[in-house]
Amino acid sequence: MKFLVRERIFDIGEDYWVEDEEGNRVFYVDGKALRLRKTFELQDREGNELYRIREKLLSVRDTMTISRDGEPVAKVRERLFDPIKEKLVVELESGGEWTITGDFLGKEYTISDADGPIAIVSRKWFRLRDTYAVDVNTHRSDAGGDVALVLSVAVCVEALTGDGEK
């Protein structure tokens, strides 16, 4: 199932809605402004926090932690060095690892694990510069089928790679 992410380019706090294929607002990304470290909340339509996404300070590699109800669920981090292509890794607290490869700045990348693709992120489907889609494999029964978690990972990728700090 595809979810549309429409970023607001000049918005303080980096807040934006995530819509489903029919244009219904499904999730809200609330970027917390004026914080020491990057912090986001992925909320449902009613404003209930599903996941909290935070940058980890003072780490060797850029890392973001995704937590639910105060408990860590996953860490998204850069690989130390890969001469062939840039990669990010998602380490799940429940065990397992996802790999994210592709063009992060161009928003053309794939999230996958040993069982295959979890999601494909693409801007090609849209002409609007600030819109991209996250096509989540919702047929999976493991963590890869958790739409909110996969969207949280996409928020991490944007925060780690999308703001020109690299």
Secondary structure, 3 states (H helix, E strand, C coil): CEEEEECCCCCCCCCEEEEECCCCEEEEEEECCCCCCCEEEEEECCCCEEEEEEECCCCCCCEEEEEECCEEEEEEEECCCCCCCCEEEEEECCCCEEEEEEECCCCEEEEEECCEEEEEEECCCCCCCCEEEEEECCCCCCHHHCHHHHHHHHHHHHHHHCCCCC
